[in-house]
Amino acid sequence: MADDERDDLKAKVEAALSGATDVLWITDKRGRDVGVPAAKIAYVEVGSADGDRRIGFGG
């Protein structure tokens, strides 16, 4: 995800958590739209584009 897209996603999440919108709409990497009720958002992690990718249960 490009930096400008990451900033847009953060703004959408913040709007949903502040009550400005009832549903957080995001597009996944396959181009599908996903709606998440703002009241159900419990945790959001936005990683960096060059972050390490872990596989399995190791830490």
Rosetta blueprint (number, residue, H / E / L):
1 M L
2 A L
3 D H
4 D H
5 E H
6 R H
7 D H
8 D H
9 L H
10 K H
11 A H
12 K H
13 V H
14 E H
15 A H
16 A H
17 L H
18 S H
19 G L
20 A L
21 T L
22 D L
23 V E
24 L E
25 W E
26 I E
27 T E
28 D L
29 K L
30 R L
31 G L
32 R L
33 D E
34 V E
35 G E
36 V E
37 P E
38 A H
39 A H
40 K H
41 I L
42 A L
43 Y L
44 V L
45 E L
46 V L
47 G L
48 S L
49 A L
50 D L
51 G L
52 D L
53 R L
54 R L
55 I L
56 G L
57 F L
58 G L
59 G L
